[in-house]
Amino acid sequence: MKYIIVMVLALGLSGCGNTITGLGKDISTVGEKVTEWQNTPSEKEEVDSTPSKKEEVDVKKDKTK
C-alpha cells in the first residue's frame, strides 16, 4: 500500500513540475509583450510642429530689433 501512495505522489509531483515550467514560459511571453508595448511610441508622443509660447515671444523680439 505504501508503494502505491509513493507512486501516486511521485506522479503528481512530476505533473506539477511541467505545470510550473509552462507557467514560467507564459510569464516570460507576457513580459516580452509588455516590454515591446512600452518601447513603442504612442501617437501622442509625436513632435508637434507648432511653436510654443516662449518661441513665439522670442520670434517677436527678434522681429522688433
PDB file of N, CA, C and O in Angstrom:
ATOM      1  N   MET A   1       0.820  -1.193   0.000  1.00  0.00           N
ATOM      2  CA  MET A   1       0.000   0.000   0.000  1.00  0.00           C
ATOM      3  C   MET A   1       0.871   1.267   0.000  1.00  0.00           C
ATOM      4  O   MET A   1       0.537   2.259  -0.648  1.00  0.00           O
ATOM      5  N   LYS A   2       1.985   1.219   0.732  1.00  0.00           N
ATOM      6  CA  LYS A   2       2.877   2.371   0.797  1.00  0.00           C
ATOM      7  C   LYS A   2       3.468   2.664  -0.577  1.00  0.00           C
ATOM      8  O   LYS A   2       3.654   3.827  -0.937  1.00  0.00           O
ATOM      9  N   TYR A   3       3.762   1.621  -1.344  1.00  0.00           N
ATOM     10  CA  TYR A   3       4.367   1.804  -2.657  1.00  0.00           C
ATOM     11  C   TYR A   3       3.383   2.489  -3.614  1.00  0.00           C
ATOM     12  O   TYR A   3       3.786   3.296  -4.452  1.00  0.00           O
ATOM     13  N   ILE A   4       2.134   2.173  -3.486  1.00  0.00           N
ATOM     14  CA  ILE A   4       1.126   2.798  -4.345  1.00  0.00           C
ATOM     15  C   ILE A   4       1.015   4.290  -4.021  1.00  0.00           C
ATOM     16  O   ILE A   4       0.936   5.116  -4.930  1.00  0.00           O
ATOM     17  N   ILE A   5       1.009   4.634  -2.746  1.00  0.00           N
ATOM     18  CA  ILE A   5       0.925   6.041  -2.329  1.00  0.00           C
ATOM     19  C   ILE A   5       2.151   6.808  -2.810  1.00  0.00           C
ATOM     20  O   ILE A   5       2.030   7.931  -3.299  1.00  0.00           O
ATOM     21  N   VAL A   6       3.342   6.201  -2.673  1.00  0.00           N
ATOM     22  CA  VAL A   6       4.571   6.848  -3.134  1.00  0.00           C
ATOM     23  C   VAL A   6       4.538   7.050  -4.641  1.00  0.00           C
ATOM     24  O   VAL A   6       4.954   8.103  -5.124  1.00  0.00           O
ATOM     25  N   MET A   7       4.059   6.081  -5.388  1.00  0.00           N
ATOM     26  CA  MET A   7       3.987   6.204  -6.847  1.00  0.00           C
ATOM     27  C   MET A   7       3.002   7.305  -7.256  1.00  0.00           C
ATOM     28  O   MET A   7       3.272   8.062  -8.187  1.00  0.00           O
ATOM     29  N   VAL A   8       1.867   7.394  -6.567  1.00  0.00           N
ATOM     30  CA  VAL A   8       0.881   8.428  -6.880  1.00  0.00           C
ATOM     31  C   VAL A   8       1.457   9.812  -6.572  1.00  0.00           C
ATOM     32  O   VAL A   8       1.282  10.745  -7.356  1.00  0.00           O
ATOM     33  N   LEU A   9       2.138   9.946  -5.438  1.00  0.00           N
ATOM     34  CA  LEU A   9       2.751  11.229  -5.091  1.00  0.00           C
ATOM     35  C   LEU A   9       3.846  11.617  -6.083  1.00  0.00           C
ATOM     36  O   LEU A   9       3.951  12.782  -6.467  1.00  0.00           O
ATOM     37  N   ALA A  10       4.660  10.645  -6.498  1.00  0.00           N
ATOM     38  CA  ALA A  10       5.728  10.921  -7.464  1.00  0.00           C
ATOM     39  C   ALA A  10       5.138  11.362  -8.799  1.00  0.00           C
ATOM     40  O   ALA A  10       5.644  12.289  -9.432  1.00  0.00           O
ATOM     41  N   LEU A  11       4.069  10.697  -9.224  1.00  0.00           N
ATOM     42  CA  LEU A  11       3.415  11.072 -10.479  1.00  0.00           C
ATOM     43  C   LEU A  11       2.811  12.475 -10.373  1.00  0.00           C
ATOM     44  O   LEU A  11       2.902  13.264 -11.313  1.00  0.00           O
ATOM     45  N   GLY A  12       2.204  12.780  -9.243  1.00  0.00           N
ATOM     46  CA  GLY A  12       1.629  14.105  -9.032  1.00  0.00           C
ATOM     47  C   GLY A  12       2.677  15.197  -9.031  1.00  0.00           C
ATOM     48  O   GLY A  12       2.461  16.264  -9.607  1.00  0.00           O
ATOM     49  N   LEU A  13       3.808  14.947  -8.392  1.00  0.00           N
ATOM     50  CA  LEU A  13       4.878  15.953  -8.357  1.00  0.00           C
ATOM     51  C   LEU A  13       5.500  16.167  -9.733  1.00  0.00           C
ATOM     52  O   LEU A  13       5.879  17.289 -10.068  1.00  0.00           O
ATOM     53  N   SER A  14       5.610  15.116 -10.529  1.00  0.00           N
ATOM     54  CA  SER A  14       6.175  15.282 -11.875  1.00  0.00           C
ATOM     55  C   SER A  14       5.245  16.134 -12.731  1.00  0.00           C
ATOM     56  O   SER A  14       5.710  16.907 -13.569  1.00  0.00           O
ATOM     57  N   GLY A  15       3.950  16.002 -12.532  1.00  0.00           N
ATOM     58  CA  GLY A  15       2.984  16.837 -13.255  1.00  0.00           C
ATOM     59  C   GLY A  15       3.084  18.290 -12.844  1.00  0.00           C
ATOM     60  O   GLY A  15       2.915  19.180 -13.678  1.00  0.00           O
ATOM     61  N   CYS A  16       3.353  18.549 -11.583  1.00  0.00           N
ATOM     62  CA  CYS A  16       3.496  19.925 -11.093  1.00  0.00           C
ATOM     63  C   CYS A  16       4.719  20.591 -11.709  1.00  0.00           C
ATOM     64  O   CYS A  16       4.688  21.784 -12.008  1.00  0.00           O
ATOM     65  N   GLY A  17       5.779  19.843 -11.898  1.00  0.00           N
ATOM     66  CA  GLY A  17       6.988  20.406 -12.492  1.00  0.00           C
ATOM     67  C   GLY A  17       6.728  20.920 -13.890  1.00  0.00           C
ATOM     68  O   GLY A  17       7.203  21.994 -14.258  1.00  0.00           O
ATOM     69  N   ASN A  18       5.979  20.167 -14.670  1.00  0.00           N
ATOM     70  CA  ASN A  18       5.645  20.611 -16.027  1.00  0.00           C
ATOM     71  C   ASN A  18       4.730  21.829 -16.002  1.00  0.00           C
ATOM     72  O   ASN A  18       4.849  22.726 -16.836  1.00  0.00           O
ATOM     73  N   THR A  19       3.832  21.847 -15.052  1.00  0.00           N
ATOM     74  CA  THR A  19       2.920  22.987 -14.936  1.00  0.00           C
ATOM     75  C   THR A  19       3.676  24.246 -14.563  1.00  0.00           C
ATOM     76  O   THR A  19       3.414  25.313 -15.117  1.00  0.00           O
ATOM     77  N   ILE A  20       4.597  24.138 -13.644  1.00  0.00           N
ATOM     78  CA  ILE A  20       5.383  25.304 -13.223  1.00  0.00           C
ATOM     79  C   ILE A  20       6.262  25.796 -14.364  1.00  0.00           C
ATOM     80  O   ILE A  20       6.420  27.001 -14.558  1.00  0.00           O
ATOM     81  N   THR A  21       6.836  24.859 -15.119  1.00  0.00           N
ATOM     82  CA  THR A  21       7.658  25.238 -16.269  1.00  0.00           C
ATOM     83  C   THR A  21       6.812  25.968 -17.311  1.00  0.00           C
ATOM     84  O   THR A  21       7.233  26.988 -17.857  1.00  0.00           O
ATOM     85  N   GLY A  22       5.626  25.446 -17.582  1.00  0.00           N
ATOM     86  CA  GLY A  22       4.725  26.090 -18.542  1.00  0.00           C
ATOM     87  C   GLY A  22       4.294  27.460 -18.074  1.00  0.00           C
ATOM     88  O   GLY A  22       4.206  28.396 -18.869  1.00  0.00           O
ATOM     89  N   LEU A  23       4.025  27.582 -16.782  1.00  0.00           N
ATOM     90  CA  LEU A  23       3.638  28.874 -16.228  1.00  0.00           C
ATOM     91  C   LEU A  23       4.776  29.885 -16.360  1.00  0.00           C
ATOM     92  O   LEU A  23       4.542  31.056 -16.659  1.00  0.00           O
ATOM     93  N   GLY A  24       5.997  29.429 -16.139  1.00  0.00           N
ATOM     94  CA  GLY A  24       7.158  30.313 -16.292  1.00  0.00           C
ATOM     95  C   GLY A  24       7.305  30.808 -17.718  1.00  0.00           C
ATOM     96  O   GLY A  24       7.643  31.971 -17.939  1.00  0.00           O
ATOM     97  N   LYS A  25       7.056  29.936 -18.689  1.00  0.00           N
ATOM     98  CA  LYS A  25       7.130  30.346 -20.099  1.00  0.00           C
ATOM     99  C   LYS A  25       6.042  31.359 -20.424  1.00  0.00           C
ATOM    100  O   LYS A  25       6.276  32.322 -21.154  1.00  0.00           O
ATOM    101  N   ASP A  26       4.842  31.131 -19.872  1.00  0.00           N
ATOM    102  CA  ASP A  26       3.751  32.075 -20.111  1.00  0.00           C
ATOM    103  C   ASP A  26       4.079  33.457 -19.544  1.00  0.00           C
ATOM    104  O   ASP A  26       3.818  34.477 -20.182  1.00  0.00           O
ATOM    105  N   ILE A  27       4.648  33.479 -18.354  1.00  0.00           N
ATOM    106  CA  ILE A  27       5.011  34.755 -17.729  1.00  0.00           C
ATOM    107  C   ILE A  27       6.095  35.453 -18.547  1.00  0.00           C
ATOM    108  O   ILE A  27       6.059  36.672 -18.714  1.00  0.00           O
ATOM    109  N   SER A  28       7.057  34.686 -19.057  1.00  0.00           N
ATOM    110  CA  SER A  28       8.117  35.278 -19.895  1.00  0.00           C
ATOM    111  C   SER A  28       7.539  35.883 -21.163  1.00  0.00           C
ATOM    112  O   SER A  28       7.948  36.966 -21.582  1.00  0.00           O
ATOM    113  N   THR A  29       6.587  35.183 -21.777  1.00  0.00           N
ATOM    114  CA  THR A  29       5.974  35.679 -23.007  1.00  0.00           C
ATOM    115  C   THR A  29       5.218  36.976 -22.752  1.00  0.00           C
ATOM    116  O   THR A  29       5.309  37.917 -23.541  1.00  0.00           O
ATOM    117  N   VAL A  30       4.476  37.028 -21.661  1.00  0.00           N
ATOM    118  CA  VAL A  30       3.740  38.247 -21.321  1.00  0.00           C
ATOM    119  C   VAL A  30       4.723  39.382 -21.035  1.00  0.00           C
ATOM    120  O   VAL A  30       4.482  40.522 -21.432  1.00  0.00           O
ATOM    121  N   GLY A  31       5.821  39.082 -20.353  1.00  0.00           N
ATOM    122  CA  GLY A  31       6.834  40.103 -20.075  1.00  0.00           C
ATOM    123  C   GLY A  31       7.430  40.678 -21.343  1.00  0.00           C
ATOM    124  O   GLY A  31       7.659  41.884 -21.432  1.00  0.00           O
ATOM    125  N   GLU A  32       7.684  39.822 -22.331  1.00  0.00           N
ATOM    126  CA  GLU A  32       8.232  40.298 -23.604  1.00  0.00           C
ATOM    127  C   GLU A  32       7.232  41.205 -24.311  1.00  0.00           C
ATOM    128  O   GLU A  32       7.615  42.223 -24.886  1.00  0.00           O
ATOM    129  N   LYS A  33       5.955  40.841 -24.273  1.00  0.00           N
ATOM    130  CA  LYS A  33       4.937  41.663 -24.931  1.00  0.00           C
ATOM    131  C   LYS A  33       4.793  43.017 -24.245  1.00  0.00           C
ATOM    132  O   LYS A  33       4.623  44.036 -24.914  1.00  0.00           O
ATOM    133  N   VAL A  34       4.861  43.032 -22.918  1.00  0.00           N
ATOM    134  CA  VAL A  34       4.753  44.294 -22.181  1.00  0.00           C
ATOM    135  C   VAL A  34       5.954  45.180 -22.484  1.00  0.00           C
ATOM    136  O   VAL A  34       5.805  46.390 -22.655  1.00  0.00           O
ATOM    137  N   THR A  35       7.139  44.590 -22.551  1.00  0.00           N
ATOM    138  CA  THR A  35       8.341  45.361 -22.865  1.00  0.00           C
ATOM    139  C   THR A  35       8.248  45.957 -24.261  1.00  0.00           C
ATOM    140  O   THR A  35       8.605  47.117 -24.470  1.00  0.00           O
ATOM    141  N   GLU A  36       7.772  45.171 -25.211  1.00  0.00           N
ATOM    142  CA  GLU A  36       7.610  45.664 -26.583  1.00  0.00           C
ATOM    143  C   GLU A  36       6.597  46.799 -26.620  1.00  0.00           C
ATOM    144  O   GLU A  36       6.792  47.791 -27.322  1.00  0.00           O
ATOM    145  N   TRP A  37       5.508  46.650 -25.859  1.00  0.00           N
ATOM    146  CA  TRP A  37       4.471  47.678 -25.803  1.00  0.00           C
ATOM    147  C   TRP A  37       5.012  48.969 -25.194  1.00  0.00           C
ATOM    148  O   TRP A  37       4.675  50.062 -25.648  1.00  0.00           O
ATOM    149  N   GLN A  38       5.853  48.840 -24.165  1.00  0.00           N
ATOM    150  CA  GLN A  38       6.414  50.022 -23.511  1.00  0.00           C
ATOM    151  C   GLN A  38       7.380  50.755 -24.426  1.00  0.00           C
ATOM    152  O   GLN A  38       7.482  51.980 -24.350  1.00  0.00           O
ATOM    153  N   ASN A  39       8.083  50.047 -25.278  1.00  0.00           N
ATOM    154  CA  ASN A  39       9.082  50.665 -26.142  1.00  0.00           C
ATOM    155  C   ASN A  39       8.491  51.217 -27.427  1.00  0.00           C
ATOM    156  O   ASN A  39       9.207  51.859 -28.195  1.00  0.00           O
ATOM    157  N   THR A  40       7.207  50.990 -27.690  1.00  0.00           N
ATOM    158  CA  THR A  40       6.558  51.500 -28.885  1.00  0.00           C
ATOM    159  C   THR A  40       5.996  52.887 -28.578  1.00  0.00           C
ATOM    160  O   THR A  40       5.188  53.028 -27.659  1.00  0.00           O
ATOM    161  N   PRO A  41       6.407  53.915 -29.327  1.00  0.00           N
ATOM    162  CA  PRO A  41       5.905  55.262 -29.039  1.00  0.00           C
ATOM    163  C   PRO A  41       4.422  55.376 -29.408  1.00  0.00           C
ATOM    164  O   PRO A  41       3.979  54.806 -30.405  1.00  0.00           O
ATOM    165  N   SER A  42       3.680  56.099 -28.614  1.00  0.00           N
ATOM    166  CA  SER A  42       2.265  56.303 -28.907  1.00  0.00           C
ATOM    167  C   SER A  42       2.114  57.462 -29.875  1.00  0.00           C
ATOM    168  O   SER A  42       3.069  58.193 -30.140  1.00  0.00           O
ATOM    169  N   GLU A  43       0.919  57.623 -30.395  1.00  0.00           N
ATOM    170  CA  GLU A  43       0.667  58.706 -31.348  1.00  0.00           C
ATOM    171  C   GLU A  43       0.782  60.072 -30.686  1.00  0.00           C
ATOM    172  O   GLU A  43       1.135  61.048 -31.348  1.00  0.00           O
ATOM    173  N   LYS A  44       0.492  60.158 -29.399  1.00  0.00           N
ATOM    174  CA  LYS A  44       0.536  61.442 -28.701  1.00  0.00           C
ATOM    175  C   LYS A  44       1.963  61.909 -28.459  1.00  0.00           C
ATOM    176  O   LYS A  44       2.180  63.093 -28.198  1.00  0.00           O
ATOM    177  N   GLU A  45       2.950  61.008 -28.537  1.00  0.00           N
ATOM    178  CA  GLU A  45       4.331  61.381 -28.276  1.00  0.00           C
ATOM    179  C   GLU A  45       5.026  61.991 -29.493  1.00  0.00           C
ATOM    180  O   GLU A  45       6.183  62.401 -29.405  1.00  0.00           O
ATOM    181  N   GLU A  46       4.330  62.051 -30.621  1.00  0.00           N
ATOM    182  CA  GLU A  46       4.938  62.623 -31.814  1.00  0.00           C
ATOM    183  C   GLU A  46       5.188  64.108 -31.594  1.00  0.00           C
ATOM    184  O   GLU A  46       4.437  64.770 -30.878  1.00  0.00           O
ATOM    185  N   VAL A  47       6.233  64.624 -32.206  1.00  0.00           N
ATOM    186  CA  VAL A  47       6.622  66.020 -32.021  1.00  0.00           C
ATOM    187  C   VAL A  47       5.643  66.920 -32.760  1.00  0.00           C
ATOM    188  O   VAL A  47       5.333  66.703 -33.932  1.00  0.00           O
ATOM    189  N   ASP A  48       5.169  67.923 -32.055  1.00  0.00           N
ATOM    190  CA  ASP A  48       4.242  68.891 -32.630  1.00  0.00           C
ATOM    191  C   ASP A  48       5.059  70.005 -33.281  1.00  0.00           C
ATOM    192  O   ASP A  48       6.009  70.503 -32.678  1.00  0.00           O
ATOM    193  N   SER A  49       4.707  70.399 -34.489  1.00  0.00           N
ATOM    194  CA  SER A  49       5.492  71.391 -35.221  1.00  0.00           C
ATOM    195  C   SER A  49       5.082  72.827 -34.891  1.00  0.00           C
ATOM    196  O   SER A  49       5.741  73.757 -35.354  1.00  0.00           O
ATOM    197  N   THR A  50       4.036  73.040 -34.121  1.00  0.00           N
ATOM    198  CA  THR A  50       3.642  74.408 -33.783  1.00  0.00           C
ATOM    199  C   THR A  50       4.559  74.947 -32.694  1.00  0.00           C
ATOM    200  O   THR A  50       4.918  74.214 -31.773  1.00  0.00           O
ATOM    201  N   PRO A  51       4.941  76.214 -32.787  1.00  0.00           N
ATOM    202  CA  PRO A  51       5.866  76.772 -31.797  1.00  0.00           C
ATOM    203  C   PRO A  51       5.187  76.982 -30.449  1.00  0.00           C
ATOM    204  O   PRO A  51       3.981  77.219 -30.380  1.00  0.00           O
ATOM    205  N   SER A  52       5.958  76.894 -29.401  1.00  0.00           N
ATOM    206  CA  SER A  52       5.427  77.136 -28.066  1.00  0.00           C
ATOM    207  C   SER A  52       5.298  78.633 -27.826  1.00  0.00           C
ATOM    208  O   SER A  52       5.757  79.433 -28.641  1.00  0.00           O
ATOM    209  N   LYS A  53       4.684  79.014 -26.725  1.00  0.00           N
ATOM    210  CA  LYS A  53       4.500  80.435 -26.406  1.00  0.00           C
ATOM    211  C   LYS A  53       5.847  81.140 -26.250  1.00  0.00           C
ATOM    212  O   LYS A  53       6.008  82.281 -26.684  1.00  0.00           O
ATOM    213  N   LYS A  54       6.812  80.458 -25.630  1.00  0.00           N
ATOM    214  CA  LYS A  54       8.126  81.059 -25.437  1.00  0.00           C
ATOM    215  C   LYS A  54       8.795  81.303 -26.781  1.00  0.00           C
ATOM    216  O   LYS A  54       9.416  82.346 -26.984  1.00  0.00           O
ATOM    217  N   GLU A  55       8.676  80.357 -27.696  1.00  0.00           N
ATOM    218  CA  GLU A  55       9.282  80.542 -29.020  1.00  0.00           C
ATOM    219  C   GLU A  55       8.613  81.686 -29.775  1.00  0.00           C
ATOM    220  O   GLU A  55       9.280  82.427 -30.497  1.00  0.00           O
ATOM    221  N   GLU A  56       7.290  81.835 -29.612  1.00  0.00           N
ATOM    222  CA  GLU A  56       6.589  82.932 -30.271  1.00  0.00           C
ATOM    223  C   GLU A  56       7.078  84.271 -29.753  1.00  0.00           C
ATOM    224  O   GLU A  56       7.255  85.208 -30.532  1.00  0.00           O
ATOM    225  N   VAL A  57       7.302  84.377 -28.435  1.00  0.00           N
ATOM    226  CA  VAL A  57       7.792  85.627 -27.842  1.00  0.00           C
ATOM    227  C   VAL A  57       9.197  85.920 -28.365  1.00  0.00           C
ATOM    228  O   VAL A  57       9.504  87.064 -28.700  1.00  0.00           O
ATOM    229  N   ASP A  58      10.055  84.894 -28.439  1.00  0.00           N
ATOM    230  CA  ASP A  58      11.414  85.093 -28.950  1.00  0.00           C
ATOM    231  C   ASP A  58      11.393  85.575 -30.386  1.00  0.00           C
ATOM    232  O   ASP A  58      12.189  86.440 -30.753  1.00  0.00           O
ATOM    233  N   VAL A  59      10.503  85.039 -31.209  1.00  0.00           N
ATOM    234  CA  VAL A  59      10.416  85.455 -32.602  1.00  0.00           C
ATOM    235  C   VAL A  59       9.958  86.913 -32.689  1.00  0.00           C
ATOM    236  O   VAL A  59      10.491  87.676 -33.494  1.00  0.00           O
ATOM    237  N   LYS A  60       8.982  87.308 -31.875  1.00  0.00           N
ATOM    238  CA  LYS A  60       8.507  88.694 -31.880  1.00  0.00           C
ATOM    239  C   LYS A  60       9.601  89.658 -31.442  1.00  0.00           C
ATOM    240  O   LYS A  60       9.708  90.761 -31.979  1.00  0.00           O
ATOM    241  N   LYS A  61      10.410  89.252 -30.474  1.00  0.00           N
ATOM    242  CA  LYS A  61      11.512  90.100 -30.016  1.00  0.00           C
ATOM    243  C   LYS A  61      12.545  90.274 -31.120  1.00  0.00           C
ATOM    244  O   LYS A  61      13.069  91.369 -31.323  1.00  0.00           O
ATOM    245  N   ASP A  62      12.839  89.180 -31.837  1.00  0.00           N
ATOM    246  CA  ASP A  62      13.822  89.264 -32.926  1.00  0.00           C
ATOM    247  C   ASP A  62      13.318  90.180 -34.036  1.00  0.00           C
ATOM    248  O   ASP A  62      14.109  90.895 -34.651  1.00  0.00           O
ATOM    249  N   LYS A  63      12.036  90.169 -34.294  1.00  0.00           N
ATOM    250  CA  LYS A  63      11.492  90.993 -35.371  1.00  0.00           C
ATOM    251  C   LYS A  63      11.526  92.480 -35.001  1.00  0.00           C
ATOM    252  O   LYS A  63      11.667  93.328 -35.882  1.00  0.00           O
ATOM    253  N   THR A  64      11.403  92.802 -33.734  1.00  0.00           N
ATOM    254  CA  THR A  64      11.382  94.201 -33.305  1.00  0.00           C
ATOM    255  C   THR A  64      12.787  94.804 -33.255  1.00  0.00           C
ATOM    256  O   THR A  64      12.927  96.026 -33.202  1.00  0.00           O
ATOM    257  N   LYS A  65      13.800  93.990 -33.271  1.00  0.00           N
ATOM    258  CA  LYS A  65      15.186  94.512 -33.205  1.00  0.00           C
ATOM    259  C   LYS A  65      15.638  95.124 -34.492  1.00  0.00           C
ATOM    260  O   LYS A  65      16.770  95.600 -34.586  1.00  0.00           O
TER     261      LYS A  65
END
